[in-house]
Amino acid sequence: MKLLNEFIYDFKFIKSHTLQPTWYKIFKIIFVLAVILGYYLIFGSTKTIIFALAFFSLSFMVHMIYRVKTEKFTKTWLDFVVLEEGDRTRAESIGKFYYTAIFLNAIISFVLSQVIG
């Protein structure tokens, strides 16, 4: 039950944060699905499954590192900036370290899928 509550907490944060506009959040989902579909069409199912598992696992690790280091997205850490406004906090920005980690996840996942698959 606690794990479900933590998942709901993260989902609500991802849905409500203003780090990216809503259109960008939707675009990211469509982009990832398009990449996976393209990967499947080019490399087949085995390599696509390996790529997807590796990419989502590594990205989950990045998410969890940020979650822990920012104390559930309430404290500034690296490129994740939190502003305090009275008794409330608001995530202000995320940038080069986060997106570099995601890009590296994609490269590592590609290499793994090509070597293992």
Beta strands, then each sheet from edge to edge (+ up, - down):
strand 1: 81-85
strand 2: 88-93
sheet 1: 1+ 2-
end
